[in-house]
Amino acid sequence: MREITFYPLSLLFGILFFLLQTISSESYAQEETILKGIVMSDEDHEPLPIASVIIKGTTNGTVTDMNGEFSIKVTKGQTLVVTYLGMETVQWTYNGENNHTFILTTAAELLDDIVVVGYGTVQRRDLTGSVSQVDEDENIVRQYNDVDQMLQGRVSGVQVVGNDGAQGGAVSVKIRGVNSLRGNNEPLYVVDGIIISSAGETPANVQGGNSAPTAQNGLAGINPKDIESIEVLKDASATAIYGSRGANGVVLITTKKGKKGEAKINFFANTSISEPSKTIDVLDGYEYAQFMNDFAISNNQIPSYQLNPETREVYDLASGRLLQQHNWQDEIYRTAVSYSTGASMSGGTGKTDYYVSMGYNNKQGVIPNSYSQSGDLRINLGQQISKKLRFETKTTLYYLEGSYAQTGEKAGGNRSLVNQLVGKSPLTGMDIDGSGDDAAAELTPWDFVNNNDDLTKQFRTIIGANLQYKIIKGLKATVRAGADIRTQNRSIWFGPGTFQGNQQNGYLNTIDQTRSSYNVDGILNFNRTFSKKHRFGITAVATYDYINKASTTYAVGNFIDHSFRGEAPQYGQDILSPESTLTFAESIFSYLGRVNYTFNNKYVVTANFRADKSSKFGDGQQWGYFPSTSVAWYISEENFLKTSNTLSDLKLRAGWGRTGNQAIQPYQTLVNYTDNMYPDANNGNQVGLVPANLANPNLTWETTDQYNIGLDFGFMKSRLTGTVDVYSKHTIDLLQRIQAPPTTGFNNYYINRGEMYNRGIELNLNAVLVDKNDWGINIGGSFTKNITEIGDLGLPEQTIYINGQPQQVQGYVGNNVSSGSNLNGPANVFIKGMPVGVFYGYQTNGIYATPEEAAQGPSFNETPNQAGDVIFVDQNGDGVISPEDKTIIGDPNPEFMYTFNAEFRYKILRLSMLWNGVYGNDIMNADLVWTGNPSPVNGNWNVRSDVYYNAWTPQNTTTDVPRVGYGYANSMHNHMTDRLIEDGSYLRLSNVTLTVDIPTEKWKNIGAFSFYCTVKNPITITDYSGYDPEVTSFVYDGTIMGTDWGAYANLRSYLMGINVTF
């Protein structure tokens, strides 16, 4: 009964449901139309096959064919969702069109995962070499005027040495230690594919042996604010693609370009005040008078000064005149005010993108009359000419003019402004501005400042263009050309009032340089993925680089009028160096290739090969061949780790590569000639030509083999990430300048001989401790340990004493520290089996406390010892201190380097800081020869306070400071001893920045607005007694290491700025 009752109802509802479905389907079918279209890439307008096109909220959809085309039934008002691997998803509402083209852009996360490598790019996961990327907040980037300073503390294995106190001075960058004993150790810089001259560009010198104008920054004109990314290639598997110039590492810089969309305008401005971060504590005027009186008494002479203890006034004892007292550092050093401003505009239309920026910097030095101002303009343009053809051009114009404080003084003392600031007598009979009745008789630091100019003008053009053609899918050809043209004009004037100017009655040195470099590259790149498992990246390149440089120098003295200073060289009556032009040219032709293969996103193999032909070498030696290979294994992609909740990323890398170094001056394989002046019978001069060098036609490349094993890891969904790299480098055929046989008539010549080793470990860690909407904490750090050891040098063995024992060693000494009478000798020695450049000199063992101890000690300089003299260690036990007693007294190489960075974020506030440190290195504080002994240099120089107050006396016999009167009179100013060696370890807070991101939601035309405050170098923790433990003296002389000689104080700066985006 039930079944009969309900069956008709079930049948009725079933029929009703069927009819409704039929009517509904017919209704929809009537509104459906067929949409046809194509899916393309925005980068090259190439079709994207197998792209997914789905109606949102349904499972209805299709995929594109091999031409990127599709057709789909769709109803008006429905939304299509278009997706493609590695591209941003597009959603589009259908409105009745018959055809539509979808343009997909590369996914942001994929763009962030692209890494620039030599002559191309790769996905970060496909990297097999050691490559570090510099990533910094734009507000911090805007504080820097130099690219190389941005590397400091941000990349493991990279040591950056610079000093803001030496305005315009160069910065030295070393990647994984020293690779060459005589050649250049600076990395190669490549900006948008253009080879840029090294930071070690040094001007020619015509000032004689005492003075040498210091190098100025070779990277000037590359504005950090225009940089999109910086990659540092460290191991040979990454750098071998650059062959002969990759041994010291490679820094790849990519500048910004426009992105499609409305114009984006950015404006920034900042101002800063700077002051010396440290001054040297020397005696004030009253203390100095006490010291000089004590010194006179110790030498059985009459004191020169009368002192008033109550008023601390000092009078000249002979005349009774009240003397002026000075603290030269406080009087000369000033608070410098600088400012910087700039703007950029970027954007793009369908086929054109652009980035235009300009900047202006006005920087005041802490030395009066020192300043620089510069302006730069960058224009980056891209044009998609057709679906297959794209053209890009990038141009930089840069101009700088400035007046720099004196640097580069090799003799020191009265010739050096820095030495005068610390050591000059603080008592004068004149006012501090140099006026007074004794102004002509006394030379003060004010005289030096007011009568010395170092005027510089620079103009630089960097221009590059490339034409890119898509041949077939995945294969593109690029022709790229670039030029870097730089001119410098430098005029150095020493007027009366300076030591140099007084000697010559006015002295002018002019230096003009023009340096042009050009490169042309032909590049083929192939990148394809097959069957979703096999990814290939193949690169083939032919390239030609050419460099031409000309330096013109001129020196004149004995001026009839000093009022025009360096603007009127015609007033100089004595030509000290005739106008001379030195030119050289060099070129490299290369062909190279790279193959990168990735299987199943797990296993990666990379192989490189480059062949270089250099004009620096003779026939049969010109070609160098530089292969490399490396592999990587994504362990975290294996099934046994893929489901791990803890380990999010684990990648093992290993590689080997060979690189070269040809960093010597051109024409060393040929006989060069130079001019020589000969007097004639008429008391005139005849100009002749003489050979300038001993040629070696067999010179060839230094060659470095490097092995690297690395591990990249991430934990807890990459909240903790890091890398570990272990490397070993072996360099052979070192380019050395060795002593020539006396019969040749030359002092030295170049030869390939010797080997050296570098071994080290690098660790990087980054952690996201807190990542909330309103607040967050990120921290990171790095650790680097590098050991450099000299191998066989191919030199005769000689005996030196080490730890009191005679040993037979191979080695040679470095260049002299000074060209004057103080420390006119080498500080470093290079010995087989030892770290590079260890310090070499006399070892001491305290102070003789009593006359009895002094009488028993070995004599020094044939002078009988006294109580209060320094105890020298008699290494060979012959009772006499002589050069045979010199030994190893220190090591300028650090045991390790480390950095720490942190960022704290709370709502609109961000606080970031960067610490960097060095541990275990020694510094030779060579400036102590002027103020480090209780005996006045030149009979009237000042000394450090602790030297005077801790000096030995019969009542103070346990001190480590000798007696008053010991030092200059004992020729201690001209000997390298371990009393000059100090611990150079330091920990520095390099930068701390507070940023306020102002909300802009209510401001219609402002996209972002931030205000920031920064302190640079606020804290330095060190035991070093000099100005700064980051030694910048002789940064480009590989034979003088870790020696502080006449360097300015570093700066502490306070900066405020704004950054606005419209």
C-alpha positions, 0 to 999 in steps of 0.5 A, spaced: 500 500 500 505 504 501 509 503 495 503 504 491 502 511 494 509 514 494 511 511 487 507 516 483 509 522 487 517 520 486 515 519 479 512 526 479 518 529 482 523 526 478 519 528 471 519 535 474 526 535 476 528 533 469 524 538 465 527 544 469 534 541 468 532 541 461 529 548 460 535 551 464 540 548 460 537 550 454 536 557 457 544 557 458 546 554 452 542 560 448 547 565 452 553 561 451 558 564 446 565 561 444 571 566 446 577 565 442 584 568 444 591 567 446 596 567 452 602 571 452 608 573 456 609 580 457 616 580 457 617 578 450 610 577 448 611 570 446 605 565 446 605 561 453 603 553 451 599 549 456 596 555 460 590 554 464 584 558 462 578 556 467 571 559 468 571 561 476 567 557 480 566 551 475 571 545 473 570 548 466 576 550 462 581 548 457 589 549 456 592 553 450 596 549 445 603 550 442 601 557 439 598 559 446 591 559 443 585 557 446 577 557 445 572 556 450 565 556 451 563 562 456 557 566 458 557 573 459 558 575 466 562 569 468 570 570 470 575 567 467 582 565 471 588 564 467 594 561 470 601 559 468 607 556 472 611 562 474 607 567 472 602 572 476 594 569 475 589 573 471 582 574 472 578 577 467 570 578 466 567 576 460 563 581 457 561 579 450 567 579 446 569 574 441 577 575 442 581 577 447 589 577 449 591 575 456 598 578 457 601 575 463 607 578 468 612 574 471 610 572 478 613 577 484 616 571 488 619 568 482 622 575 480 625 575 487 628 568 486 632 570 479 639 571 480 644 575 476 650 571 474 655 572 468 652 574 462 645 571 464 641 570 470 639 563 473 633 561 478 636 561 485 635 554 486 639 552 480 645 556 483 651 551 484 656 556 486 657 561 492 653 567 490 651 572 495 646 577 494 646 584 497 639 586 500 638 593 504 633 597 505 632 603 500 633 608 506 639 606 508 642 605 501 641 613 500 646 614 505 651 611 501 655 615 496 659 609 494 657 602 492 663 599 495 662 601 502 655 598 501 658 591 501 661 592 508 658 587 513 653 585 509 657 579 505 661 574 508 668 573 506 668 580 504 673 585 507 671 592 506 677 597 508 675 605 507 675 611 511 670 617 511 675 622 514 679 621 507 674 625 503 674 622 496 679 616 498 678 609 495 676 603 498 679 597 498 675 590 497 678 583 498 674 577 497 676 571 500 683 574 502 689 576 498 690 572 492 696 575 489 703 578 492 704 583 487 698 584 482 691 587 484 687 584 489 681 588 488 674 584 485 672 585 478 666 590 478 661 589 472 655 594 472 649 592 467 654 588 463 660 593 462 666 592 465 668 598 470 675 600 472 677 598 479 677 601 485 684 601 485 685 606 480 692 610 482 694 617 479 701 618 477 706 621 481 711 626 480 712 629 487 718 625 488 719 619 493 716 623 499 709 624 496 704 620 492 697 622 491 692 617 494 688 613 489 681 616 488 675 612 488 674 608 481 667 607 482 665 614 483 659 615 479 655 609 480 649 611 484 647 606 490 640 609 489 640 607 482 642 599 484 636 594 483 641 588 485 648 586 487 651 579 487 657 577 489 661 571 486 666 568 490 668 561 488 671 559 482 665 555 479 661 562 479 667 567 477 671 562 472 666 565 467 670 571 467 676 568 466 683 572 467 679 577 471 675 573 476 681 570 481 679 576 486 671 575 485 666 579 481 661 584 483 655 584 479 651 590 479 644 591 476 641 598 475 633 599 476 629 599 470 622 601 469 616 597 470 609 597 466 604 602 469 603 609 471 609 613 472 612 612 479 616 618 482 620 618 488 624 624 491 629 623 497 633 628 501 638 628 507 642 632 511 648 630 516 653 632 520 660 629 521 665 629 526 672 625 528 670 619 531 676 619 535 682 624 537 689 622 540 690 624 547 697 628 547 699 633 552 696 640 552 700 646 552 702 646 560 704 639 560 708 639 554 712 645 557 713 640 563 715 635 559 720 639 555 723 642 561 724 634 564 727 633 557 732 638 557 734 636 564 735 629 562 740 632 557 743 637 562 740 643 558 737 649 561 729 648 561 726 653 556 719 654 559 717 658 565 710 655 568 705 658 573 701 652 576 695 656 578 693 659 572 697 654 567 700 659 563 706 658 560 712 663 558 718 663 554 724 663 559 728 667 555 724 672 553 718 672 558 713 672 553 706 669 554 705 663 549 699 661 546 697 654 547 693 649 542 690 643 541 691 642 534 686 637 533 680 641 536 682 647 533 683 644 526 678 638 525 671 641 524 664 639 524 662 638 517 655 639 514 653 635 508 647 634 504 644 630 499 638 630 494 635 626 488 629 624 485 627 618 480 621 617 475 620 610 472 614 607 469 612 603 462 607 603 457 605 597 453 612 596 449 616 602 453 619 602 460 623 607 463 627 609 469 630 616 470 634 619 476 638 625 478 642 626 484 646 632 487 651 631 493 654 636 497 659 634 502 664 638 507 670 635 510 672 635 517 678 639 515 677 646 513 677 648 506 676 641 504 669 639 500 666 636 494 660 636 490 657 632 485 651 631 480 649 625 477 644 623 471 641 616 469 637 614 464 635 607 463 630 606 457 627 599 454 623 598 447 620 592 445 620 594 438 617 587 436 614 581 439 622 578 438 626 584 438 627 589 444 632 594 445 635 597 451 640 603 453 643 605 460 646 611 460 650 615 466 653 622 467 657 624 473 661 630 475 665 632 481 669 637 483 672 638 490 678 640 494 681 635 498 685 635 505 692 633 504 693 625 503 699 620 501 705 623 504 710 618 505 715 621 509 711 624 514 712 629 520 712 636 518 710 634 510 704 631 513 698 635 516 695 628 520 702 628 523 702 635 525 695 635 528 697 630 533 705 631 534 706 639 533 708 643 539 702 646 542 706 652 544 706 658 539 708 665 540 702 667 535 694 666 535 691 660 532 689 663 526 697 664 524 697 671 525 702 674 530 709 677 530 712 670 529 708 668 524 714 667 519 718 663 524 713 658 526 709 653 522 703 650 524 697 646 522 694 652 520 699 654 516 699 648 512 691 648 511 691 655 509 697 654 504 695 647 501 690 645 495 688 638 492 683 641 487 680 635 483 675 635 477 672 629 474 667 627 469 665 620 467 660 617 462 658 610 462 653 608 457 651 601 455 646 598 449 644 591 448 639 589 442 636 582 444 632 578 439 628 572 440 630 567 435 625 561 437 622 559 443 627 559 449 633 562 444 635 569 444 641 573 441 644 579 444 649 584 442 651 588 447 656 594 447 658 599 453 663 604 454 666 607 461 670 614 459 673 618 465 677 624 465 680 627 472 684 633 473 688 634 479 692 640 481 696 640 488 699 646 491 704 647 496 705 654 498 709 657 503 707 655 510 708 648 508 714 644 509 714 642 501 712 649 499 718 652 503 723 648 500 721 650 493 718 657 494 711 654 492 710 648 489 705 645 484 703 638 481 698 637 476 695 630 474 691 629 468 688 622 466 683 620 461 681 613 462 677 609 456 674 602 456 670 599 451 667 592 451 663 588 445 659 582 447 655 577 442 651 573 447 647 567 445 642 564 451 638 558 451 633 556 456 628 551 456 624 546 460 622 539 457 617 534 460 617 538 466 623 535 469 629 537 464 631 544 465 637 547 460 640 553 461 646 554 455 650 560 454 655 562 449 659 568 448 664 572 444 667 578 447 672 584 446 675 589 451 679 594 450 682 599 455 686 606 453 689 610 459 693 617 458 696 620 464 699 627 463 704 630 469 707 636 470 711 639 476 714 646 477 716 650 483 720 657 485 714 662 484 714 669 483 707 670 486 704 666 490 697 669 490 694 665 484 696 659 488 695 653 483 691 657 478 698 660 475 703 655 473 706 660 469 709 663 475 713 658 477 720 659 475 723 652 476 721 646 472 721 640 477 718 635 472 717 637 465 710 635 462 710 628 461 704 624 458 704 616 459 699 612 455 698 605 455 693 600 452 691 593 453 685 588 450 682 582 451 679 577 446 675 572 449 670 566 448 666 562 453 660 558 454 656 555 460 651 549 461 646 549 466 642 542 467 637 541 472 633 534 473 626 534 476 628 540 480 633 536 485 639 535 481 643 541 478 650 541 474 653 547 471 660 547 467 663 553 464 669 554 460 673 561 458 679 562 453 682 569 454 687 572 449 691 578 453 695 583 450 699 584 456 703 577 454 708 576 449 707 571 443 706 564 446 703 566 452 697 570 451 692 565 451 689 563 458 684 557 459 679 557 465 674 551 466 670 550 472 664 545 474 659 544 480 653 540 482 648 541 487 643 537 490 636 539 493 636 534 498 629 537 501 626 535 495 627 527 496 621 523 498 624 522 505 625 529 507 619 532 503 614 532 508 618 534 514 615 539 518 622 542 521 626 542 515 624 546 509 630 547 505 636 543 504 641 544 498 648 541 498 653 544 493 660 543 490 664 546 485 671 546 482 674 552 478 680 555 475 681 563 474 687 567 472 690 574 474 694 578 469 694 585 474 700 588 472 702 594 468 702 593 460 708 592 456 712 588 461 714 583 456 717 589 452 723 594 453 720 601 455 724 607 455 723 613 459 726 620 458 733 622 462 736 629 463 743 630 461 747 637 462 750 640 456 756 645 455 751 651 455 749 649 462 742 647 459 739 640 459 739 635 453 733 630 453 735 623 452 732 616 452 734 610 456 731 603 458 726 603 463 725 596 465 728 589 464 723 586 459 721 578 460 717 576 454 716 569 458 711 572 463 704 569 463 698 568 467 697 567 475 693 561 475 688 560 481 684 553 482 679 553 487 674 548 491 668 550 494 663 545 498 657 549 500 650 547 504 644 552 504 639 550 509 632 553 512 628 551 518 621 552 520 618 554 513 624 558 512 624 562 518 631 560 520 635 560 513 643 560 512 649 558 508 655 554 510 661 554 505 668 551 505 673 553 500 680 552 498 684 556 493 691 554 490 695 560 486 701 558 482 705 562 477 705 568 482 707 575 478 713 577 482 717 583 482 724 580 484 731 583 485 735 583 478 742 581 477 747 587 478 750 586 471 743 588 468 743 595 471 736 595 473 733 594 481 728 589 479 724 585 474 717 581 473 717 574 473 712 568 474 714 564 480 711 562 487 705 559 490 700 561 495 694 558 499 687 560 501 683 556 506 677 558 509 670 557 512 664 562 511 657 562 515 651 566 514 645 565 518 638 569 518 632 568 523 625 571 523 623 571 530 617 574 530 612 576 524 606 579 526 602 584 522 604 590 527 610 588 529 616 583 528 624 582 529 629 579 524 636 578 526 642 575 522 649 575 522 655 572 518 662 569 520 668 568 516 675 565 517 680 565 512 687 563 512 692 565 507 699 561 507 705 563 502 708 556 498 714 555 495 717 562 492 723 559 488 728 564 492 734 562 495 734 560 503 736 565 508 737 565 516 732 568 520 731 567 527 724 565 529 722 564 537 729 565 538 731 559 533 735 560 527 731 557 521 732 557 513 727 560 510 725 562 503 722 570 503 723 577 501 721 583 504 716 588 502 716 596 500 719 601 505 713 604 509 717 611 509 721 615 504 724 619 509 728 618 515 723 615 519 721 608 518 725 608 512 724 600 511 720 595 510 714 592 515 712 586 512 716 580 510 713 574 505 716 567 507 714 560 505 709 557 510 707 563 513 701 567 513 702 573 508 705 579 510 707 578 517 711 583 521 718 583 521 723 587 526 726 587 533 723 584 539 723 587 545 722 585 553 720 591 557 724 596 560 731 596 564 729 597 571 736 598 574 742 600 572 745 593 573 740 590 569 742 595 563 749 594 564 748 586 563 744 587 556 746 587 549 747 594 546 743 597 541 746 602 536 753 601 539 750 605 545 751 603 552 744 601 556 741 606 561 736 604 566 729 606 563 732 603 556 728 598 552 730 591 553 731 588 546 731 581 545 738 578 542 736 573 538 743 570 536 746 571 543 752 575 540 751 581 545 749 586 540 743 588 537 743 588 529 739 587 523 741 579 524 736 579 530 730 581 527 724 576 527 717 575 526 713 580 531 706 580 528 701 578 523 696 583 520 691 577 518 685 577 522 683 570 525 676 571 523 671 577 521 664 577 523 657 581 523 651 582 526 644 585 524 637 586 526 631 589 525 625 591 529 619 593 527 613 596 530 607 599 527 610 605 523 616 604 526 623 600 524 629 600 527 635 597 524 642 596 526 649 593 523 655 591 527 661 588 524 668 586 527 675 583 526 678 579 531 686 577 532 689 581 527 695 586 529 696 593 526 703 596 526 702 603 529 707 607 525 705 613 527 707 612 534 714 614 531 712 621 532 709 621 539 710 614 542 716 615 545 718 620 551 723 624 547 721 629 542 722 628 535 725 634 531 727 636 538 720 640 539 714 635 537 709 633 542 708 626 545 702 622 548 699 623 555 700 616 557 707 616 554 709 622 559 706 620 565 708 613 565 715 614 563 720 610 567 723 614 573 727 611 579 720 611 583 717 608 577 721 602 575 715 597 573 713 601 567 713 599 560 714 606 557 722 608 557 725 614 560 724 621 558 729 622 553 729 615 550 727 615 543 729 619 538 736 620 540 736 613 540 734 612 533 728 609 535 724 613 530 727 609 524 726 601 527 721 596 526 720 594 533 714 590 536 713 596 541 709 599 534 705 592 534 698 593 537 692 589 537 687 591 531 681 587 533 675 591 534 667 591 534 663 596 531 656 599 530 657 601 523 650 603 522 643 604 526 637 607 523 630 609 525 625 609 520 618 612 521 613 610 515 607 615 515 601 612 513 598 615 506 591 612 505 588 619 506 593 622 501 591 622 494 597 623 490 602 620 495 604 612 495 609 612 501 612 617 505 618 615 510 622 619 515 629 616 517 634 618 522 641 614 522 648 614 526 654 612 522 660 609 527 657 611 533 660 605 537 667 602 536 670 597 541 677 596 540 684 597 544 687 600 538 690 607 540 691 610 533 685 613 530 682 607 527 683 600 527 680 599 520 687 601 517 687 605 510 694 606 509 697 603 503 691 599 501 693 598 494 700 596 495 700 588 496 707 589 500 705 593 505 700 590 510 696 592 516 701 599 517 697 605 519 701 611 517 698 618 516 691 616 516 685 621 518 680 619 523 674 616 521 668 620 522 661 619 526 655 622 522 648 623 524 643 623 518 636 625 517 632 624 511 625 623 508 623 619 502 617 620 498 614 616 493 608 619 488 
